[in-house]
Amino acid sequence: MTQSTLVDSPASTMTATSPQSRARSSMRAALARDDYARAFDVLEHCDSAPSVVDFKENVVDALQQHFALKHVSFFAGATFHNVFGDIAPLTEGKTSKMLPEYRERWARYDVFGTPAATRQLVSSGVSSLAELTSLGPLPASAEAYVRHFLVATWRMETAAAMRVELPDGHLALVGMFDPKPDKLGISEVATLRLLSRQLSVICRSLPMSRSQAAVSRLSERQRQVVRLVADGLSNAQIAEALSLAEDSVKKYVSRILGLTGCQSRMELALLARSCRT
C-alpha cells in the first residue's frame, strides 16, 4: 500500500467552491497522523481481496480490528434504496441478532434512508446518527427506529453508515453500531470518509463472486477451453479447435471445474458468460 492510494482520484476532483471540496478540506483538518495510519491499516487489510465476497468480509473484519467496532453489517444492492432490503447481508456481533426484527419491522424506517442521511452519504460517504440529530429533528418514523429499535431494544447509542461503491454501479452501506455514545468521534468519522472513497476504488474492479475471481486467475489456455465450453462445444470439438488430444481437453475441463467450484459444464458455461471471458 502506497501513500498515493490515499489521494483523490482525478475523476472525483471538485472545484474549490463545491460542497464536496469544502467537506474534504474539513475532513483533512480533522485527520492526524494516527488517523492516516489507521486508514492505511484498513486498506492493507482489504486491498488483496480477490472478490467482492472476500472484500465484504475483509472490510467488516478490518473495522472490528482497527476501529474496535464489534457490531458491523454490510448491506448491498443495485440502488441506494435496494440496499436496505438485502436478503443476505453480512452481519457481525449483535447485528446478526438485530436482523430479523429489522427486516420485519424497521428496514423502511432506517435513519440512514432519510433524505438528510442520503445527502451525507452521497456527498461525503459517511453519515452518523450524531451528525443527523445535530441538524434538527429526525422524521417521526426514523426517530422511532432510533428510540425504540436501536436504543431501547439493543442499547446502541452510536450508529453510522459508510457508503462503498461496488462493481456494475451497485453499492453498499456498511453499518457500524456501539453502546457507547462517543464511540465514533470527529476524527473517526473523518477517517471513515477517507476510507469510503478508497475502499470504493478497490472494490469497483473486483469480480462479484469467488467463482468469477477463479476464472480471472485461469491461464490463457484454460480460458480458451472455458470460452469453447461456453459456446457449447464437446470435448472432441474443443480438441480439434485447439489442436489438443481429447484426453488433454478432459483433463483441462476437470481441472477448471475444480478451480472454479463448478459442478457441471453447464454451470461453468453460465459462469463464463457472466464473466465475459
DOLO-859455 format. One record per residue (C-alpha): x, y, z. Coordinates in Angstrom, 3 decimals, decimal comma. Layout:
// residues N
PT      east     north        up
PT         X         Y         Z
...
//
This chain:
// residues 277
PT      east     north        up
PT     0,000     0,000     0,000
PT     1,497     3,331    -1,018
PT     0,633     6,836     0,080
PT    -0,764     7,572    -3,395
PT    -3,634     5,248    -2,542
PT    -4,967     7,895    -0,184
PT    -5,161    10,802    -2,624
PT    -8,255    11,846    -4,515
PT    -8,648    10,395    -7,981
PT    -8,880    12,862   -10,911
PT   -12,436    11,755   -11,618
PT   -13,508    12,838    -8,144
PT   -11,718    16,218    -8,129
PT   -14,094    19,134    -7,485
PT   -13,760    22,875    -7,777
PT   -12,582    24,787    -4,727
PT   -16,049    26,200    -4,121
PT   -18,001    22,935    -4,371
PT   -19,627    21,406    -1,254
PT   -17,601    18,235    -1,807
PT   -14,347    20,201    -1,878
PT   -15,229    22,080     1,308
PT   -16,202    18,817     3,023
PT   -12,883    17,251     2,078
PT   -10,922    20,231     3,345
PT   -12,770    19,980     6,650
PT   -12,139    16,233     6,763
PT    -8,393    16,638     6,223
PT    -8,257    19,215     9,020
PT    -9,721    16,599    11,383
PT    -7,184    13,908    10,466
PT    -3,971    13,337    12,419
PT    -1,025    11,050    11,684
PT    -2,608     8,202    13,657
PT    -5,816     8,511    11,641
PT    -3,943     8,134     8,360
PT    -2,076     5,157     9,813
PT    -5,381     3,553    10,751
PT    -6,710     4,187     7,247
PT    -3,629     2,503     5,759
PT    -4,151    -0,482     8,066
PT    -7,747    -0,907     6,879
PT    -6,804    -0,544     3,219
PT    -3,973    -3,056     3,536
PT    -6,462    -5,421     5,154
PT    -8,831    -5,090     2,195
PT    -6,839    -4,457    -0,975
PT    -5,838    -8,085    -1,554
PT    -9,416    -9,386    -1,630
PT    -9,879   -11,470    -4,813
PT   -13,650   -10,960    -4,992
PT   -16,451    -8,807    -3,602
PT   -17,419   -11,658    -1,269
PT   -13,941   -11,623     0,276
PT   -13,873    -7,817     0,255
PT   -17,046    -7,658     2,372
PT   -15,548    -9,997     4,947
PT   -12,270    -8,079     4,997
PT   -13,984    -4,700     5,463
PT   -16,050    -5,930     8,397
PT   -13,035    -7,626     9,962
PT   -10,864    -4,506     9,472
PT   -13,428    -2,241    11,129
PT   -13,639    -4,618    14,051
PT    -9,855    -4,733    14,414
PT    -8,821    -1,155    13,709
PT   -11,862     0,783    14,990
PT   -12,790    -1,668    17,784
PT   -16,320    -1,880    16,364
PT   -17,883    -5,206    17,330
PT   -21,296    -4,705    15,742
PT   -20,942    -4,246    11,972
PT   -23,146    -5,062     8,989
PT   -22,589    -4,960     5,227
PT   -25,717    -4,472     3,114
PT   -25,551    -4,318    -0,699
PT   -27,983    -3,567    -3,507
PT   -28,410    -2,424    -7,095
PT   -29,633     1,011    -5,956
PT   -29,433     3,023    -2,756
PT   -32,929     2,098    -1,596
PT   -32,494    -1,577    -2,561
PT   -29,642    -1,812    -0,069
PT   -31,993    -1,850     2,915
PT   -33,736    -4,930     1,521
PT   -30,583    -7,033     1,064
PT   -31,715   -10,628     1,672
PT   -28,242   -11,883     2,592
PT   -26,267    -9,125     4,338
PT   -23,074    -9,839     6,197
PT   -23,651    -9,298     9,914
PT   -21,257    -9,483    12,847
PT   -21,758    -9,008    16,573
PT   -25,266    -8,104    17,656
PT   -26,270    -7,056    14,135
PT   -26,955   -10,717    13,346
PT   -29,462   -10,847    16,215
PT   -30,915    -7,467    15,228
PT   -31,527    -8,566    11,628
PT   -34,854   -10,474    11,941
PT   -36,680    -7,628    13,699
PT   -35,010    -5,077    11,403
PT   -36,275    -6,891     8,306
PT   -39,759    -7,453     9,677
PT   -40,440    -4,007    11,066
PT   -37,756    -1,357    10,711
PT   -35,940    -1,544     7,354
PT   -38,261     1,001     5,720
PT   -37,693     3,439     8,594
PT   -33,900     3,180     8,772
PT   -32,473     6,546     9,794
PT   -29,812     6,222     7,082
PT   -32,522     6,097     4,436
PT   -33,769     9,598     5,304
PT   -33,132    12,470     2,848
PT   -30,591    14,118     5,158
PT   -28,621    10,884     5,538
PT   -28,795    10,214     1,799
PT   -27,305    13,636     1,081
PT   -24,467    12,995     3,524
PT   -23,753     9,537     2,146
PT   -23,683    10,772    -1,446
PT   -21,605    13,883    -0,760
PT   -19,157    12,569     1,836
PT   -19,511     8,778     2,001
PT   -20,473     8,636     5,684
PT   -23,472     9,589     7,790
PT   -23,579     9,324    11,564
PT   -26,509     9,462    13,941
PT   -24,782    12,203    15,930
PT   -24,468    14,389    12,829
PT   -28,047    13,780    11,771
PT   -29,501    14,703    15,156
PT   -27,370    17,860    15,232
PT   -29,076    19,033    12,043
PT   -32,512    19,076    13,643
PT   -35,392    16,730    14,489
PT   -35,454    13,413    12,665
PT   -38,564    12,334    10,732
PT   -41,004    10,684    13,129
PT   -40,522     7,198    11,652
PT   -36,717     7,472    11,806
PT   -36,933     8,829    15,347
PT   -38,992     5,774    16,323
PT   -36,405     3,490    14,686
PT   -33,616     5,093    16,714
PT   -35,502     5,340    20,002
PT   -37,315     2,008    20,078
PT   -35,117    -0,278    17,983
PT   -31,531     0,938    18,269
PT   -31,578     2,397    21,786
PT   -34,385     0,803    23,816
PT   -34,077    -2,728    22,398
PT   -30,384    -3,031    21,504
PT   -28,749    -0,252    23,566
PT   -26,937     1,116    20,506
PT   -26,162     4,756    21,233
PT   -23,704     5,120    18,348
PT   -24,757     4,401    14,766
PT   -23,106     5,288    11,470
PT   -23,204     4,165     7,844
PT   -20,420     4,201     5,255
PT   -21,151     4,153     1,526
PT   -18,990     1,895    -0,655
PT   -19,320     1,587    -4,424
PT   -19,451    -1,947    -5,839
PT   -18,961    -3,242    -9,413
PT   -21,589    -2,592   -12,100
PT   -22,960     0,500   -10,379
PT   -24,145    -1,381    -7,300
PT   -23,403    -0,027    -3,856
PT   -23,179    -0,992    -0,223
PT   -23,828     0,533     3,166
PT   -21,596    -0,607     5,997
PT   -23,461    -0,171     9,281
PT   -21,474     0,447    12,480
PT   -23,061     0,350    15,938
PT   -21,884     0,594    19,528
PT   -23,407     1,039    23,014
PT   -21,035     3,938    23,796
PT   -22,459     7,296    22,624
PT   -18,990     8,704    21,845
PT   -17,565     5,652    20,075
PT   -17,115     7,470    16,751
PT   -15,764    10,973    17,228
PT   -14,841    13,629    14,679
PT   -11,528    12,032    13,729
PT   -13,024     8,535    13,398
PT   -15,815     9,791    11,137
PT   -13,299    11,760     9,058
PT   -11,159     8,635     8,685
PT   -14,201     6,624     7,596
PT   -14,965     9,288     4,972
PT   -11,485     8,865     3,575
PT   -11,931     5,104     3,589
PT   -15,287     5,326     1,811
PT   -13,616     6,696    -1,313
PT   -10,550     4,478    -1,244
PT   -12,457     1,257    -0,480
PT   -14,739     2,082    -3,416
PT   -11,692     2,356    -5,686
PT   -10,534    -1,086    -4,541
PT   -13,925    -2,752    -4,849
PT   -15,234    -1,404    -8,162
PT   -12,896    -3,594   -10,230
PT   -13,373    -6,838    -8,281
PT   -15,249    -9,904    -9,554
PT   -18,553   -10,247    -7,732
PT   -18,093   -13,892    -6,683
PT   -15,233   -16,201    -5,774
PT   -16,012   -18,325    -8,823
PT   -15,640   -15,287   -11,084
PT   -12,373   -14,480    -9,336
PT   -11,185   -18,031   -10,006
PT   -11,972   -17,626   -13,724
PT    -9,910   -14,445   -13,861
PT    -6,904   -16,380   -12,489
PT    -7,020   -19,144   -15,099
PT    -4,214   -19,480   -17,615
PT    -4,811   -18,294   -21,169
PT    -5,150   -21,884   -22,430
PT    -7,644   -22,687   -19,664
PT    -9,627   -19,565   -20,566
PT    -9,692   -20,712   -24,201
PT   -11,175   -24,005   -23,079
PT   -13,730   -22,200   -20,915
PT   -14,830   -19,998   -23,840
PT   -15,350   -23,041   -26,055
PT   -17,262   -24,859   -23,302
PT   -19,452   -21,759   -23,024
PT   -20,038   -21,942   -26,790
PT   -21,416   -25,467   -26,322
PT   -18,572   -27,413   -27,942
PT   -17,904   -31,023   -26,968
PT   -14,504   -32,213   -25,791
PT   -13,813   -33,633   -29,231
PT   -14,687   -30,335   -30,904
PT   -12,563   -28,374   -28,418
PT    -9,652   -30,758   -29,063
PT    -9,924   -30,137   -32,797
PT   -10,224   -26,359   -32,372
PT    -7,164   -26,119   -30,095
PT    -5,090   -28,911   -31,714
PT    -5,106   -30,910   -28,494
PT    -5,706   -34,555   -27,673
PT    -9,224   -35,211   -26,437
PT    -7,829   -36,684   -23,205
PT    -5,973   -33,413   -22,623
PT    -9,199   -31,476   -23,024
PT   -10,904   -33,748   -20,495
PT    -8,104   -33,018   -18,012
PT    -8,376   -29,293   -18,704
PT   -12,125   -29,312   -18,105
PT   -11,816   -31,382   -14,929
PT    -9,107   -29,080   -13,590
PT   -11,117   -25,942   -14,418
PT   -14,230   -27,324   -12,702
PT   -12,157   -27,915    -9,583
PT   -10,598   -24,449    -9,638
PT   -13,894   -22,636   -10,139
PT   -16,031   -24,804    -7,892
PT   -18,481   -25,513   -10,715
PT   -20,317   -28,828   -10,592
PT   -21,017   -29,236   -14,305
PT   -20,147   -27,966   -17,776
PT   -23,449   -26,074   -17,843
PT   -22,595   -24,256   -14,609
PT   -19,151   -23,461   -15,993
PT   -20,684   -22,138   -19,217
PT   -23,051   -19,853   -17,294
PT   -20,176   -18,610   -15,141
PT   -18,050   -17,957   -18,216
PT   -20,817   -15,931   -19,846
PT   -21,281   -13,844   -16,704
PT   -17,536   -13,135   -16,692
PT   -17,399   -12,371   -20,427
PT   -14,265   -14,460   -20,799
//
